[in-house]
Structure formats: C-alpha cells, structure tokens
Amino acid sequence: MSTITVTGIGKVSAPRGALWAARAASALWRVVARQPRVRSAAEAAARDVAMVRAMARHYLASDPGFAADLMAAADRHEAAAQAR
C-alpha cells in the first residue's frame, strides 16, 4: 500500500504597495517609451552621408556622372558636418 501526502497552501496576498508600485512603474514606462530618441547632429549627418553614398553606388553602373555628383555632395556634407 502507498501513502500520498497532500499539503494545502493558504491564500497568499500580494505585499502591501506592490500593486501601487507596479502601476507607477507601468505609467513611467509609458511616458519614457513615448519620448523620441535624441540623436546628435553628427550621428544624423553620418547617417545621411552613408545613405547618399549607397545611392551613388547604386547608380554607378547606369549613370556614372550622377553617381559622381552624389559622391561629391556626400563629401561636402561630411566636411560641413565636421566643421561644426
């Protein structure tokens, strides 16, 4: 014959203030998540230069003159950003 022991666990209540703290943290997270990411001017300029150079590489085979103009524009934009 075998014996089974069953242990009953009583009702466990949440610690005082836990619900309030969870709601406050959730509200704070919603406010922070809505804020736009602040990018530096140098970061934005570097991203723009990279996009223009990628476009220039795309047009290199079909329109080399346009690609050269795009590369020159990217160089000017990069130099202007570094001068700031």
C-alpha positions, -999 to 999 in steps of 0.1 A, spaced: 0 0 0 12 36 -7 7 68 10 2 102 -6 7 134 14 -11 165 1 -2 198 15 -26 227 13 -14 262 8 -34 290 21 -42 322 2 -12 344 -3 -18 381 -6 5 404 -25 28 425 -4 14 459 5 23 485 -20 32 460 -48 1 469 -69 8 506 -65 45 502 -74 36 481 -105 11 507 -117 36 535 -111 64 517 -130 40 509 -158 29 546 -161 66 557 -160 75 532 -188 46 545 -210 59 581 -206 95 571 -214 86 550 -243 67 579 -260 98 602 -259 116 604 -292 152 592 -293 175 622 -293 202 619 -320 232 641 -322 238 662 -353 270 642 -360 251 610 -359 224 623 -383 250 637 -407 268 604 -408 236 585 -415 228 609 -443 262 606 -459 260 569 -458 226 569 -475 238 592 -502 269 571 -508 248 540 -510 226 557 -536 257 567 -556 270 531 -557 235 521 -569 237 545 -599 274 540 -606 269 515 -635 239 532 -651 248 569 -647 284 575 -636 281 612 -638 252 613 -614 270 589 -591 300 612 -591 278 642 -583 262 622 -554 297 613 -540 308 649 -542 276 660 -524 283 634 -497 318 646 -493 307 683 -490 280 673 -465 305 653 -444 331 682 -445 304 707 -434 293 684 -405 329 681 -393 334 718 -395 306 724 -370 
